[in-house]
Amino acid sequence: MKLVILDRDGVINRDSDQFIKSPEEWLPLPGSLEAIARLTQWGYRVVVATNQSGVGRGLFDMGTLNAIHDKMMKAVALAGGRIDSIFFCPHAAESTCECRKPRPGMLREVAMRSNTDLKGVPAIGDSLRDLQAACRSGRTAHPGADRQGREDA
């Protein structure tokens, strides 16, 4: 099985220091939806793994997070792609949970649920914590777009 793991904010959609707190604030980065469509057409299962501490901070609730993800899934589908599953950590940054990146718990959950060894599975993230989580879980890390949506050098 071909699998790719993507971070959400800063890779698929524009990021914000104020958090993405509503479906209206979720705006795809130029080319990201088409890239997911190409991955889908090339036979990859696309999985999103994202920290969403805004839930733990009380900035938005699970219903809002689900609405944001619904908008993302529909936008990807309209571009001809598919996101097979979304994994997220709702805990605040100061949490000691194992699922918050850079800890590897969320990615280990991806491996378990997909029945896949993550060694060699590409992962695309926009922050050091994404890359650290990838390395700690045995997958291959690839830097993606930065927080403003520009390509990393």
Secondary structure as UniProt FT lines:
FT   STRAND          2..6
FT   TURN            10..12
FT   TURN            17..18
FT   HELIX           23..25
FT   TURN            30..31
FT   HELIX           32..41
FT   TURN            42..43
FT   STRAND          44..51
FT   HELIX           53..56
FT   TURN            57..58
FT   HELIX           62..78
FT   TURN            79..80
FT   STRAND          85..89
FT   TURN            93..94
FT   TURN            101..102
FT   HELIX           105..114
FT   TURN            119..120
FT   STRAND          122..125
FT   HELIX           128..137
FT   STRAND          140..143
FT   TURN            147..148
//
